Amino acid sequence: MNKYSEGDYNLTKYVDVGDELPIWSAPFGLKLLDYIDYKLNISAIDIGFGTGFPLTEIAMRLGNSSIVYGIDPWKEAIKRTKKKLEIFGINNVTIIDGIAESIPLKNNSVELITSNNGTNNVNNLDQVFRECARIIKKNGQFVQTMNLDASMFEFYDTLKRTLAELGLQKEIESVNQHISQKRPDVKTIIYKLQKNGFRIKDLEYDQFDYRFPDGTTMLNHYFIRIAFMGSWRKLLPVDSVDRIFDIIEEKLNEQAKLLGKLKLSIPFVLINAIKE
């Protein structure tokens, strides 16, 4: 009997995992889902699946004739994802607790690789792309999204201007290196993909914005604090970090008062590549 005939509509269980679409991941991931070439009887892997999106959605759309691997080193997120798999009744996913620089799959073993802003967070992008080239079959699809180096330029420009006013040139260089390491430019990404035997089929740019009434609300937003604040503070002198952020907060509040809002721009790109 098919699952859809079983009448298992358990809203009590669903409410515990029904927020599978994170605000940050959603704009990237919804774009990624549109570009996947869905086929029966394939093997796929999602790199950096986090708390399960879009891994679980990809697995359900491909169906039980396909197997979908997910690789991520974040143990707490793995637990959350496994709970979603159980409640959603997804049986075609194999979770790998590991890093994308060392994928424990055989050569030429998958037809599809996806990464929803996951390759932004690896330590060695060249090695990750070599691993992707190793495990994917000829004519296989590698579709990924990543936010670009202009992401949150409104904040970073204010940060660098503040550092310049304080004579902290070394820290400005650290900020620039941080941006280029986390968000390489698209030309660099394309070059690295082509070097590993991938042909670029589609390249689509898009953008979404985070909007706030002022800098204070932005800096206190939970996702900003958990995802960005720690790395920002590490770029600054320990004995001056609070003072610097007080100045930044004041500057952002002044900008918001002048413009009527504070906006953080998140430009991103989708790259759809085919293994030659």
N, C-alpha and C positions, 0 to 999 in steps of 0.2 A: 504494500500500500504506500502511496506517496505521502510525504510529510504534510502536504497541504490538505490532505484528506483526514488528518488525525484530529483536528479540532483543538490543538494545543495552543490556545491563545492566552498565555499566562502573563497578564499585565503586571502582576505582582513581581515576577522575576525580571521582566523587561525594564521596569522603572529603575533598577539598580545599574543597568548598563546602557540605557537608551540614549545617553549623551555621547554616542560614539563619534560624533562629528565635532572635533575641537575647533574653536573660533579661529585659531592661528592656522591650523592645517587645512581648513575647509576650502579657502579660495584656491590654493595650490592643487589640492587633491581632487576637487570637482573638475578642474581643467584636465588633470591627468586621466581621470576615468573616461573622459570623452575621447581620448586618443588611443586607448587600448584596442587592439584588434582581437576581439573576443572569439575564441575558438574552443571546440571540444577537444578532449584528450591531449592536453598539453601540460607541461611542467613550467612553473613560474616561480619567481622569488621577488619579494618586496624587501628592499634594503632600508633599514632604519624605521621599522614599523611603529615604534613608540607604543602608545596605548591601544593600537589596533586599527587605526584608520590611515590609509585605505585598505589595509590587508584583508580585513574581514569582508569588506564590500567586494573586493576583487575576487575573493574565493567564492562568494555566493553567486556572483555574476558568471564566473567560469563554470560552476557546477561540479558535481561529484565525479565527473569523468576526468577532471584535471586535478593535479596536485599543486598546492601553492606553499612554498616555503616562506618563512619570515625570519629575518636575521636582525638581531639587536642585542646590545650588551646590557641594557637597562633592566635589571632584574625585577624591580617593582612594577615596571610597565608590562613585563612579560606575564606577571601574575594577573594583572588586570585584563590583558588580552586573552589569556586562557579562560578567564571567567566569561568573557564575551562569547568565545567559541563554544563554551559549554551551553550557555543559555540560548544562543542563537541556533544551536544544533548543527554547527559547522564541523564536518568530519574530514575535510580534504586539506587541512592546514597542518604543516609540520613546523614547529617553532624551533629556531636555532638560537641558543644563547651564545652569541659571538660577535665578532667584528667583520666588517665588509672587506678588510684587507686580507682576510683568510677565510674564505667561504668553503665549508666542507662538503662540496658537491663535485661530482665527476666532470671531466672535460666534456663539452658539447652535450650537456644534460638538460638544459632548459630552453624553451622557446620564447620566454618573456621575462624581462627584468623591469621592475618599477622601483622608483625611489621618489617619495614625496618630500622634497626639501631635506632628504636624508644625507645626500652627498655633501651638503654644506658642513656637516658636523663630523666628518671622518678626519683622521690624523694624516693619512697619506692618500691623496686623491689619485695619484698615478698608479699606486698599487691596487686601489679599488677598481679602477678601469681595466687594469691588466687581469684581475680576477673575473670581472664581468665578461671580458673578451674570451677568457678561458672556458667558462662554464656555458656560454650561450652557443646555440647551434647556428649554422649558416642560415641567413635570412631571418634570424630571430630579431625580436623587437626590444629595444631598450628605451623606455620612456621615463623621463625624469623632470622634476620641477625644482627650481632653486631661486631664492630671492637674490637680488642683484646688489652690486656694491653701492648703489645710491639709496639703499634701504635706510629709512629713518635719517636722511641727510639733514633734516631740520634739527634733530638732536645733535648729531655729530658736528655740524657746523658750529653750533653754539658751544659745544664742548671744546672744540679746537680753538675757537675765538677766545674763550675764557683762559685756556692754557697759554695762548700767545700773550694775553694781557699780563699773565703772571710770570712770563719769561720761562715757561716750561717747554722748551723746544724738544727735548728728548722725549717727553711724554706725547707730544704731537706725532712724532715719528712712530711711537708705539701704537697710537690709535690708528694711524694709516696702515701699519703692518697687520693689526688686528682685523681691519676691514678686508684687506686683500687676501688674508689667509682664510677667513671664514666665507668670503664671497668673491671668488675669482671672477674676472671679467669673462664675458661670453666667448670672446675670441679664443681665450686660453682653454676654456672647456671644450670648445669645438676642436681645437688642435689636438688636445689630449685624446678625444674620442676617435678622431680620424687616424691618429697614430696607432691606435689599437684596433683598426680595421672596421670602424663603424662609419656608415654613410648617413649624413643628416638628411632626413626626409622632411621633417617639419620643424619650424622654429617660430614660436608664437610668444609675443610679449604681452604682458598685462600688468595691472596694478590695482591694489586696493589700499584703503587708508584707515588708519586709526585716528579717531577724532576725540578731542577732549576740550573741556571748557578752559583749562589752563594747565600749566606745567606741574603744579602740585598734584592734580588728579592723575596726570600721566605717570609721574614718578611713583605714585602710591598704588597704581594698578597692579593687581596680583601677578598677572602674567609678565609684565615688565620687570617686576622685582625678581621673579623666580627664573626667568629665561635670559635676562640681559644684565640686570644690575650687578650681579657678582662679577661678571667679566669686565664690565665698565670700571668698577672700583679697583680691580687688579691693575689697571693701566695707570693708576694715579699714585703719587707719593702717599704712603700710609698716614703720615702726620698731617696731610693737607686734604685728604679725600672728602671729609665732611664739609669743610669750608668751600671747596670747589663746587660741591653739589648744591650748597646753599646759594652760591652765585649763579649757577646754571638754572636753578629753580626760579630765581628772581628774574633772570633774563627771559626764560620761557613764559613766565607769567606776563611780562611786559609785552612780548610778542603776541600772546593770546588776547590781551586787552586791546592792542592796536588792530588786530585782524578779526577779532570777534570769536576766535577759536584757536586751538592748537591742533595741527595735523601732522601725523607721522606717515609719510609715504612709504608704501611697500611695493616697489616694482619687482616683477619676477618674470622668469622665462620658462617656457616648456620646450624641451628638446626631445624630439622623437627620432631615434636613430635605428638603423638597420645594420645587422652584422653582415659584412660582405664575405 
